[in-house]
Amino acid sequence: MTQSSIVEVEPPKDSAIQTLNRDQITTILGTVTYDKAFFFFEDAGKPTGQYATSLSDFSTKIGKVPAKCLAFHMKRTDFEDWIRDIIGDPELSRRIRDLKNANTTWNNDSTLRGNLEALVLSRIIELHYMWQQAIKMSQAPTSIIPT
């Protein structure tokens, strides 16, 4: 996160930008320890062997784990809880809850996977944009107000 990006990230077109500081963004986009990782299960007592230690890793694993696994965790609010409580992003947690409540989410396995994947990826892009804005703001010269 401390290196400048070659690609300029555009602001998200369809979401409200909230204010997060650099530390909050760094935490959300950072990596958690193994003991705080998200472990994917197909059902109770049936682990897939896959786990995620960051939002980026989570986004990738959404495309790899069985669809049954995604439905299992969505029904139990596991994704929402982990993202809110461990990753530290209540906004993405809320969006996943809203997605879960949408009728189109459960049409079929590919719809669930595609909707969840798109939602997480769009949030990652949004956070990268906020990061760039926070950096620009910290580098902007401050005006001196005469006293």
C-alpha positions, 0 to 999 in steps of 0.5 A: 500500500505504500508504493505508488500505483502505476494504474490510476483507479477511477472513482466507483460510479454506483456507490457512495464514498464514505470517509475512511482514513489511511489506517482504516483502509490499510487494515481493511485491505491488509492481511490477517493472521492464520488464526483469524483467516476465513475457513471455507466449509461445504457444510458443518464439519466438512472443510474445503481446505481453502481459507482466506487471509485478506479481502483480495484472497477472499475474492479469489477463493470465491471463484474457486470454492464449490458453490455449495460452500458459498450458499452454506456461508451466506445462509449463516452470515459467516461472510458478513460476520468475518468481514465486519469483525475481523477484516474491519469493513462494516460497509462491505458486510452490509452490502453482502447482507443486502445481496443475500436479501436480494431475490436474484442472489439465489437464482443459481450457483453461478449467479450467487458466485458472480454477484458475490465476486463482483461485490467484493471486487468492486469494494476492493476497487473502491477502497483503493480509490479511497487510498489514493485520495487519502494519499493525495490529501496528505500530500496537498500543501496546507494553506497558511491562514494569517492570524 
